[in-house]
Amino acid sequence: MTVPIIETTDLVKTYMLGKIPVNALRGVNLKVEKGDFLAIIGPSGSGKSTLLNLLGALDKPTSGKVLIEGVDISTLNDNGLADLRLRIGFVFQFFNIIPRLTAKGNVELASSIVGLSKNERKKRAENLLETVGLKDRMNHKPSELSGGQRQRVAIARALANNPSFLLMDEPTGNIDSKTAKEIIGLVKGLNEEKGVTVIMITHDQNIASYAKRSVHMLDGVIIKEVNN
Protein backbone atom coordinates (compact mmCIF):
# COMPACT_ATOMS: atom_id res chain seq x y z
CA MET A 1 0.00 0.00 0.00
CA THR A 2 1.43 3.36 -1.06
CA VAL A 3 1.94 5.92 1.70
CA PRO A 4 0.45 9.34 0.84
CA ILE A 5 2.86 12.23 0.42
CA ILE A 6 0.77 14.14 2.97
CA GLU A 7 -1.98 13.07 5.33
CA THR A 8 -3.64 15.09 8.08
CA THR A 9 -5.91 13.69 10.78
CA ASP A 10 -8.30 15.85 12.86
CA LEU A 11 -5.91 18.78 12.49
CA VAL A 12 -6.49 21.62 14.95
CA LYS A 13 -4.52 24.85 15.31
CA THR A 14 -5.43 27.39 17.96
CA TYR A 15 -3.66 30.72 18.44
CA MET A 16 -3.97 33.04 21.39
CA LEU A 17 -4.89 36.63 20.55
CA GLY A 18 -4.08 38.11 23.92
CA LYS A 19 -6.28 35.99 26.19
CA ILE A 20 -8.70 35.07 23.41
CA PRO A 21 -8.26 31.71 21.63
CA VAL A 22 -8.55 31.84 17.83
CA ASN A 23 -9.38 28.53 16.19
CA ALA A 24 -7.56 28.79 12.85
CA LEU A 25 -8.11 25.09 12.03
CA ARG A 26 -10.92 23.04 13.52
CA GLY A 27 -10.40 19.42 12.50
CA VAL A 28 -8.96 19.15 8.98
CA ASN A 29 -8.64 15.74 7.34
CA LEU A 30 -6.75 15.73 4.07
CA LYS A 31 -4.80 13.27 1.95
CA VAL A 32 -2.44 14.09 -0.94
CA GLU A 33 -1.04 11.32 -3.12
CA LYS A 34 2.15 11.39 -5.17
CA GLY A 35 1.57 13.19 -8.48
CA ASP A 36 -1.48 15.08 -7.23
CA PHE A 37 -2.15 18.75 -7.99
CA LEU A 38 -4.35 20.13 -5.22
CA ALA A 39 -5.71 23.67 -4.92
CA ILE A 40 -6.80 24.87 -1.49
CA ILE A 41 -9.31 27.68 -1.87
CA GLY A 42 -10.86 30.01 0.66
CA PRO A 43 -11.31 33.63 1.68
CA SER A 44 -9.00 35.47 4.05
CA GLY A 45 -9.29 33.95 7.52
CA SER A 46 -10.47 30.56 6.26
CA GLY A 47 -7.37 28.78 7.60
CA LYS A 48 -5.69 27.95 4.30
CA SER A 49 -2.40 29.72 5.11
CA THR A 50 -2.30 28.12 8.55
CA LEU A 51 -2.80 24.75 6.87
CA LEU A 52 0.00 25.48 4.41
CA ASN A 53 2.39 26.30 7.27
CA LEU A 54 1.59 22.99 8.92
CA LEU A 55 1.98 21.03 5.67
CA GLY A 56 5.38 22.66 5.22
CA ALA A 57 6.50 21.74 8.74
CA LEU A 58 6.84 25.45 9.53
CA ASP A 59 4.53 25.09 12.51
CA LYS A 60 3.14 22.30 14.69
CA PRO A 61 -0.54 21.56 15.28
CA THR A 62 -2.32 22.15 18.56
CA SER A 63 -3.79 18.67 18.18
CA GLY A 64 -4.22 16.11 15.43
CA LYS A 65 -1.49 14.89 13.14
CA VAL A 66 0.42 15.89 10.02
CA LEU A 67 2.14 12.95 8.36
CA ILE A 68 4.65 13.76 5.64
CA GLU A 69 5.70 10.65 3.75
CA GLY A 70 4.42 8.67 6.72
CA VAL A 71 6.35 10.64 9.37
CA ASP A 72 4.44 12.45 12.12
CA ILE A 73 6.07 15.91 12.14
CA SER A 74 5.24 16.41 15.84
CA THR A 75 7.75 13.66 16.70
CA LEU A 76 10.68 15.43 15.00
CA ASN A 77 13.27 17.57 16.77
CA ASP A 78 14.60 20.81 15.23
CA ASN A 79 17.22 18.99 13.14
CA GLY A 80 14.65 16.51 11.90
CA LEU A 81 12.31 19.32 10.91
CA ALA A 82 15.12 21.16 9.11
CA ASP A 83 15.98 18.01 7.15
CA LEU A 84 12.32 17.50 6.29
CA ARG A 85 11.95 21.06 4.97
CA LEU A 86 14.80 20.41 2.53
CA ARG A 87 12.49 17.89 0.85
CA ILE A 88 9.78 20.50 0.36
CA GLY A 89 9.80 23.13 -2.38
CA PHE A 90 8.31 26.47 -1.29
CA VAL A 91 6.99 29.10 -3.72
CA PHE A 92 5.69 32.36 -2.25
CA GLN A 93 3.55 35.20 -3.57
CA PHE A 94 6.35 37.76 -3.34
CA PHE A 95 9.06 35.59 -4.95
CA ASN A 96 11.62 36.00 -2.09
CA ILE A 97 14.58 35.69 -4.44
CA ILE A 98 17.90 37.36 -3.61
CA PRO A 99 18.34 40.68 -5.48
CA ARG A 100 22.15 40.60 -5.74
CA LEU A 101 22.25 37.13 -7.33
CA THR A 102 21.44 36.21 -10.90
CA ALA A 103 18.60 33.83 -11.70
CA LYS A 104 21.14 31.03 -11.92
CA GLY A 105 22.81 32.14 -8.70
CA ASN A 106 19.49 31.99 -6.84
CA VAL A 107 18.84 28.42 -7.98
CA GLU A 108 22.43 27.33 -7.33
CA LEU A 109 22.28 28.72 -3.79
CA ALA A 110 19.26 26.54 -3.00
CA SER A 111 21.05 23.35 -4.04
CA SER A 112 24.25 24.29 -2.21
CA ILE A 113 22.50 23.49 1.07
CA VAL A 114 22.44 19.77 0.25
CA GLY A 115 26.15 19.63 -0.57
CA LEU A 116 26.21 19.36 -4.36
CA SER A 117 29.50 20.21 -6.07
CA LYS A 118 29.85 23.53 -7.87
CA ASN A 119 29.56 21.85 -11.29
CA GLU A 120 26.52 19.85 -10.20
CA ARG A 121 24.83 22.99 -8.86
CA LYS A 122 25.55 24.88 -12.06
CA LYS A 123 24.24 22.11 -14.30
CA ARG A 124 21.10 21.59 -12.24
CA ALA A 125 20.36 25.33 -12.13
CA GLU A 126 20.78 25.67 -15.90
CA ASN A 127 18.54 22.65 -16.57
CA LEU A 128 15.82 23.92 -14.24
CA LEU A 129 15.88 27.45 -15.63
CA GLU A 130 15.59 26.03 -19.12
CA THR A 131 12.66 23.90 -17.94
CA VAL A 132 10.80 27.00 -16.68
CA GLY A 133 11.50 28.93 -19.88
CA LEU A 134 14.39 31.13 -18.77
CA LYS A 135 17.24 29.70 -20.83
CA ASP A 136 18.10 33.16 -22.17
CA ARG A 137 17.64 35.01 -18.87
CA MET A 138 19.57 32.89 -16.40
CA ASN A 139 22.42 35.38 -16.02
CA HIS A 140 20.09 38.31 -15.31
CA LYS A 141 19.46 39.70 -11.85
CA PRO A 142 15.89 40.02 -10.48
CA SER A 143 15.82 43.77 -11.22
CA GLU A 144 16.25 42.87 -14.91
CA LEU A 145 13.36 40.39 -14.89
CA SER A 146 9.60 40.83 -15.05
CA GLY A 147 7.36 39.68 -12.22
CA GLY A 148 6.45 36.54 -14.12
CA GLN A 149 10.10 35.77 -14.84
CA ARG A 150 10.95 36.22 -11.15
CA GLN A 151 8.23 33.77 -10.22
CA ARG A 152 9.69 31.30 -12.73
CA VAL A 153 13.04 31.69 -10.96
CA ALA A 154 11.29 31.02 -7.65
CA ILE A 155 9.76 27.84 -9.09
CA ALA A 156 13.12 26.67 -10.44
CA ARG A 157 14.69 27.37 -7.05
CA ALA A 158 11.93 25.40 -5.31
CA LEU A 159 12.73 22.41 -7.54
CA ALA A 160 16.49 22.60 -6.95
CA ASN A 161 16.62 19.82 -4.35
CA ASN A 162 14.23 17.43 -6.11
CA PRO A 163 11.55 17.99 -3.46
CA SER A 164 8.86 15.48 -2.58
CA PHE A 165 6.26 18.16 -3.29
CA LEU A 166 5.79 21.87 -3.99
CA LEU A 167 3.88 24.15 -1.63
CA MET A 168 2.72 27.30 -3.41
CA ASP A 169 1.25 30.23 -1.47
CA GLU A 170 -0.78 32.44 -3.83
CA PRO A 171 1.86 32.01 -6.59
CA THR A 172 -0.08 34.22 -9.02
CA GLY A 173 -1.21 36.84 -6.49
CA ASN A 174 1.47 39.41 -7.33
CA ILE A 175 1.41 39.27 -11.14
CA ASP A 176 -1.04 40.33 -13.84
CA SER A 177 -3.75 37.98 -15.11
CA LYS A 178 -2.03 37.14 -18.42
CA THR A 179 1.24 36.26 -16.70
CA ALA A 180 -0.69 34.36 -14.01
CA LYS A 181 -2.11 32.05 -16.66
CA GLU A 182 1.38 31.47 -18.04
CA ILE A 183 2.75 30.63 -14.58
CA ILE A 184 -0.09 28.30 -13.65
CA GLY A 185 0.20 26.66 -17.07
CA LEU A 186 3.88 26.06 -16.33
CA VAL A 187 3.01 24.50 -12.97
CA LYS A 188 0.35 22.31 -14.58
CA GLY A 189 2.93 21.15 -17.13
CA LEU A 190 5.42 20.28 -14.39
CA ASN A 191 2.71 18.25 -12.69
CA GLU A 192 1.57 16.40 -15.81
CA GLU A 193 4.89 15.93 -17.59
CA LYS A 194 7.36 15.66 -14.70
CA GLY A 195 5.06 14.18 -12.06
CA VAL A 196 5.70 17.04 -9.61
CA THR A 197 3.25 16.93 -6.68
CA VAL A 198 1.75 20.39 -6.07
CA ILE A 199 -0.32 21.86 -3.22
CA MET A 200 -1.37 25.42 -4.02
CA ILE A 201 -3.14 28.02 -1.90
CA THR A 202 -5.27 30.46 -3.89
CA HIS A 203 -8.34 32.63 -3.58
CA ASP A 204 -8.84 32.64 -7.37
CA GLN A 205 -11.31 30.06 -8.68
CA ASN A 206 -9.97 30.40 -12.24
CA ILE A 207 -6.43 29.58 -11.10
CA ALA A 208 -7.72 26.70 -8.95
CA SER A 209 -9.41 25.17 -12.01
CA TYR A 210 -5.96 24.21 -13.39
CA ALA A 211 -5.48 21.79 -10.50
CA LYS A 212 -6.64 18.16 -10.60
CA ARG A 213 -8.81 18.75 -7.57
CA SER A 214 -9.77 21.50 -5.15
CA VAL A 215 -10.72 21.70 -1.50
CA HIS A 216 -12.69 24.69 -0.28
CA MET A 217 -12.08 26.01 3.23
CA LEU A 218 -14.18 28.23 5.46
CA ASP A 219 -13.76 29.04 9.15
CA GLY A 220 -10.98 26.49 9.65
CA VAL A 221 -12.66 23.48 8.08
CA ILE A 222 -12.90 21.90 4.63
CA ILE A 223 -16.47 22.40 3.42
CA LYS A 224 -16.22 20.91 -0.08
CA GLU A 225 -13.92 18.86 -2.28
CA VAL A 226 -14.15 18.97 -6.08
CA ASN A 227 -12.43 16.98 -8.83
CA ASN A 228 -11.63 19.39 -11.66
One Martini backbone bead per residue (centre of mass of N, CA, C, O) as a GRO file, in nm:
protein
  228
    1MET     BB    1   0.095   0.038   0.024
    2THR     BB    2   0.070   0.364  -0.036
    3VAL     BB    3   0.209   0.646   0.082
    4PRO     BB    4   0.133   0.944   0.142
    5ILE     BB    5   0.267   1.244   0.127
    6ILE     BB    6  -0.004   1.352   0.268
    7GLU     BB    7  -0.148   1.355   0.612
    8THR     BB    8  -0.445   1.443   0.787
    9THR     BB    9  -0.565   1.444   1.143
   10ASP     BB   10  -0.760   1.632   1.314
   11LEU     BB   11  -0.677   1.933   1.258
   12VAL     BB   12  -0.543   2.166   1.502
   13LYS     BB   13  -0.541   2.538   1.538
   14THR     BB   14  -0.441   2.751   1.814
   15TYR     BB   15  -0.459   3.088   1.895
   16MET     BB   16  -0.342   3.369   2.080
   17LEU     BB   17  -0.534   3.672   2.143
   18GLY     BB   18  -0.409   3.709   2.403
   19LYS     BB   19  -0.691   3.564   2.576
   20ILE     BB   20  -0.788   3.474   2.287
   21PRO     BB   21  -0.905   3.216   2.112
   22VAL     BB   22  -0.799   3.097   1.781
   23ASN     BB   23  -0.956   2.896   1.533
   24ALA     BB   24  -0.796   2.813   1.247
   25LEU     BB   25  -0.832   2.501   1.306
   26ARG     BB   26  -1.119   2.235   1.302
   27GLY     BB   27  -1.061   1.956   1.163
   28VAL     BB   28  -0.842   1.836   0.936
   29ASN     BB   29  -0.889   1.624   0.646
   30LEU     BB   30  -0.608   1.501   0.448
   31LYS     BB   31  -0.506   1.385   0.110
   32VAL     BB   32  -0.185   1.329  -0.063
   33GLU     BB   33  -0.069   1.222  -0.359
   34LYS     BB   34   0.133   1.123  -0.581
   35GLY     BB   35   0.088   1.362  -0.846
   36ASP     BB   36  -0.067   1.578  -0.736
   37PHE     BB   37  -0.315   1.862  -0.777
   38LEU     BB   38  -0.376   2.098  -0.524
   39ALA     BB   39  -0.639   2.315  -0.430
   40ILE     BB   40  -0.666   2.583  -0.187
   41ILE     BB   41  -0.969   2.736  -0.093
   42GLY     BB   42  -1.021   3.078   0.033
   43PRO     BB   43  -1.070   3.311   0.238
   44SER     BB   44  -0.990   3.523   0.453
   45GLY     BB   45  -0.963   3.321   0.748
   46SER     BB   46  -1.000   3.001   0.668
   47GLY     BB   47  -0.687   2.847   0.703
   48LYS     BB   48  -0.489   2.800   0.460
   49SER     BB   49  -0.216   2.914   0.569
   50THR     BB   50  -0.200   2.739   0.817
   51LEU     BB   51  -0.196   2.473   0.664
   52LEU     BB   52   0.060   2.526   0.501
   53ASN     BB   53   0.253   2.547   0.745
   54LEU     BB   54   0.204   2.252   0.835
   55LEU     BB   55   0.283   2.108   0.563
   56GLY     BB   56   0.583   2.260   0.590
   57ALA     BB   57   0.692   2.247   0.888
   58LEU     BB   58   0.652   2.554   1.030
   59ASP     BB   59   0.444   2.406   1.216
   60LYS     BB   60   0.241   2.304   1.492
   61PRO     BB   61  -0.006   2.141   1.621
   62THR     BB   62  -0.234   2.128   1.872
   63SER     BB   63  -0.384   1.895   1.712
   64GLY     BB   64  -0.318   1.622   1.568
   65LYS     BB   65  -0.200   1.529   1.232
   66VAL     BB   66   0.116   1.528   1.042
   67LEU     BB   67   0.195   1.348   0.749
   68ILE     BB   68   0.520   1.295   0.598
   69GLU     BB   69   0.584   1.025   0.453
   70GLY     BB   70   0.473   0.890   0.742
   71VAL     BB   71   0.563   1.139   0.922
   72ASP     BB   72   0.541   1.274   1.232
   73ILE     BB   73   0.619   1.601   1.297
   74SER     BB   74   0.587   1.600   1.621
   75THR     BB   75   0.851   1.394   1.652
   76LEU     BB   76   1.042   1.618   1.570
   77ASN     BB   77   1.317   1.780   1.571
   78ASP     BB   78   1.488   2.041   1.452
   79ASN     BB   79   1.663   1.871   1.258
   80GLY     BB   80   1.432   1.707   1.134
   81LEU     BB   81   1.278   1.951   1.020
   82ALA     BB   82   1.504   2.063   0.842
   83ASP     BB   83   1.528   1.811   0.663
   84LEU     BB   84   1.235   1.809   0.565
   85ARG     BB   85   1.235   2.095   0.423
   86LEU     BB   86   1.436   2.001   0.193
   87ARG     BB   87   1.175   1.824   0.066
   88ILE     BB   88   1.057   2.116   0.016
   89GLY     BB   89   0.884   2.330  -0.205
   90PHE     BB   90   0.887   2.687  -0.209
   91VAL     BB   91   0.619   2.922  -0.305
   92PHE     BB   92   0.576   3.269  -0.327
   93GLN     BB   93   0.421   3.564  -0.390
   94PHE     BB   94   0.713   3.745  -0.341
   95PHE     BB   95   0.947   3.522  -0.426
   96ASN     BB   96   1.223   3.556  -0.249
   97ILE     BB   97   1.464   3.668  -0.402
   98ILE     BB   98   1.798   3.752  -0.462
   99PRO     BB   99   1.906   4.051  -0.587
  100ARG     BB  100   2.236   3.996  -0.623
  101LEU     BB  101   2.142   3.754  -0.784
  102THR     BB  102   2.104   3.553  -1.016
  103ALA     BB  103   1.909   3.320  -1.131
  104LYS     BB  104   2.125   3.101  -1.106
  105GLY     BB  105   2.222   3.176  -0.820
  106ASN     BB  106   1.955   3.113  -0.674
  107VAL     BB  107   1.948   2.808  -0.748
  108GLU     BB  108   2.228   2.726  -0.647
  109LEU     BB  109   2.189   2.799  -0.349
  110ALA     BB  110   1.976   2.585  -0.283
  111SER     BB  111   2.174   2.331  -0.359
  112SER     BB  112   2.408   2.388  -0.148
  113ILE     BB  113   2.275   2.267   0.112
  114VAL     BB  114   2.318   1.950  -0.005
  115GLY     BB  115   2.627   1.930  -0.130
  116LEU     BB  116   2.684   2.015  -0.403
  117SER     BB  117   2.865   2.070  -0.651
  118LYS     BB  118   2.937   2.323  -0.855
  119ASN     BB  119   2.871   2.171  -1.121
  120GLU     BB  120   2.601   2.055  -1.029
  121ARG     BB  121   2.461   2.323  -0.968
  122LYS     BB  122   2.488   2.448  -1.247
  123LYS     BB  123   2.341   2.230  -1.411
  124ARG     BB  124   2.074   2.232  -1.256
  125ALA     BB  125   2.004   2.530  -1.295
  126GLU     BB  126   2.000   2.530  -1.605
  127ASN     BB  127   1.782   2.311  -1.641
  128LEU     BB  128   1.556   2.454  -1.478
  129LEU     BB  129   1.549   2.724  -1.637
  130GLU     BB  130   1.474   2.588  -1.900
  131THR     BB  131   1.210   2.455  -1.803
  132VAL     BB  132   1.088   2.763  -1.722
  133GLY     BB  133   1.190   2.962  -1.970
  134LEU     BB  134   1.518   3.085  -1.892
  135LYS     BB  135   1.768   3.045  -2.081
  136ASP     BB  136   1.811   3.374  -2.159
  137ARG     BB  137   1.800   3.472  -1.818
  138MET     BB  138   2.011   3.341  -1.605
  139ASN     BB  139   2.215   3.617  -1.592
  140HIS     BB  140   1.993   3.769  -1.447
  141LYS     BB  141   1.861   3.992  -1.247
  142PRO     BB  142   1.570   4.070  -1.094
  143SER     BB  143   1.569   4.374  -1.205
  144GLU     BB  144   1.569   4.230  -1.515
  145LEU     BB  145   1.285   4.115  -1.436
  146SER     BB  146   0.990   4.005  -1.437
  147GLY     BB  147   0.748   3.885  -1.243
  148GLY     BB  148   0.720   3.615  -1.397
  149GLN     BB  149   1.025   3.550  -1.403
  150ARG     BB  150   1.064   3.544  -1.095
  151GLN     BB  151   0.867   3.309  -1.048
  152ARG     BB  152   1.031   3.107  -1.215
  153VAL     BB  153   1.275   3.114  -1.033
  154ALA     BB  154   1.125   3.016  -0.779
  155ILE     BB  155   1.052   2.741  -0.901
  156ALA     BB  156   1.335   2.643  -0.963
  157ARG     BB  157   1.435   2.663  -0.671
  158ALA     BB  158   1.220   2.462  -0.551
  159LEU     BB  159   1.352   2.219  -0.744
  160ALA     BB  160   1.664   2.183  -0.666
  161ASN     BB  161   1.604   1.922  -0.443
  162ASN     BB  162   1.395   1.725  -0.527
  163PRO     BB  163   1.111   1.737  -0.420
  164SER     BB  164   0.825   1.588  -0.304
  165PHE     BB  165   0.697   1.888  -0.293
  166LEU     BB  166   0.484   2.164  -0.363
  167LEU     BB  167   0.447   2.488  -0.209
  168MET     BB  168   0.185   2.731  -0.285
  169ASP     BB  169   0.153   3.088  -0.217
  170GLU     BB  170   0.001   3.268  -0.417
  171PRO     BB  171   0.169   3.261  -0.713
  172THR     BB  172  -0.043   3.490  -0.866
  173GLY     BB  173  -0.087   3.755  -0.669
  174ASN     BB  174   0.175   3.946  -0.812
  175ILE     BB  175   0.034   3.922  -1.100
  176ASP     BB  176  -0.088   3.927  -1.390
  177SER     BB  177  -0.326   3.751  -1.563
  178LYS     BB  178  -0.151   3.656  -1.800
  179THR     BB  179   0.092   3.555  -1.631
  180ALA     BB  180  -0.067   3.364  -1.450
  181LYS     BB  181  -0.136   3.162  -1.675
  182GLU     BB  182   0.155   3.089  -1.739
  183ILE     BB  183   0.237   2.984  -1.460
  184ILE     BB  184   0.009   2.770  -1.423
  185GLY     BB  185   0.087   2.618  -1.682
  186LEU     BB  186   0.365   2.536  -1.584
  187VAL     BB  187   0.274   2.376  -1.336
  188LYS     BB  188   0.096   2.176  -1.488
  189GLY     BB  189   0.330   2.061  -1.657
  190LEU     BB  190   0.500   1.954  -1.421
  191ASN     BB  191   0.282   1.759  -1.326
  192GLU     BB  192   0.228   1.596  -1.598
  193GLU     BB  193   0.540   1.552  -1.704
  194LYS     BB  194   0.708   1.523  -1.405
  195GLY     BB  195   0.529   1.456  -1.137
  196VAL     BB  196   0.466   1.702  -0.968
  197THR     BB  197   0.378   1.782  -0.653
  198VAL     BB  198   0.087   1.995  -0.572
  199ILE     BB  199   0.029   2.270  -0.337
  200MET     BB  200  -0.230   2.527  -0.358
  201ILE     BB  201  -0.283   2.854  -0.276
  202THR     BB  202  -0.610   3.018  -0.327
  203HIS     BB  203  -0.870   3.268  -0.434
  204ASP     BB  204  -0.876   3.162  -0.739
  205GLN     BB  205  -1.083   2.983  -0.935
  206ASN     BB  206  -0.931   2.985  -1.208
  207ILE     BB  207  -0.665   2.873  -1.097
  208ALA     BB  208  -0.784   2.615  -0.959
  209SER     BB  209  -0.878   2.472  -1.234
  210TYR     BB  210  -0.584   2.349  -1.298
  211ALA     BB  211  -0.633   2.148  -1.107
  212LYS     BB  212  -0.737   1.830  -1.019
  213ARG     BB  213  -0.811   1.952  -0.728
  214SER     BB  214  -1.043   2.081  -0.471
  215VAL     BB  215  -1.043   2.271  -0.166
  216HIS     BB  216  -1.278   2.414   0.060
  217MET     BB  217  -1.255   2.689   0.287
  218LEU     BB  218  -1.407   2.752   0.623
  219ASP     BB  219  -1.350   2.825   0.935
  220GLY     BB  220  -1.121   2.574   0.952
  221VAL     BB  221  -1.269   2.407   0.719
  222ILE     BB  222  -1.378   2.158   0.509
  223ILE     BB  223  -1.663   2.193   0.275
  224LYS     BB  224  -1.516   2.103  -0.007
  225GLU     BB  225  -1.479   1.866  -0.285
  226VAL     BB  226  -1.311   1.881  -0.613
  227ASN     BB  227  -1.310   1.758  -0.936
  228ASN     BB  228  -1.160   1.895  -1.237
   0.00000   0.00000   0.00000
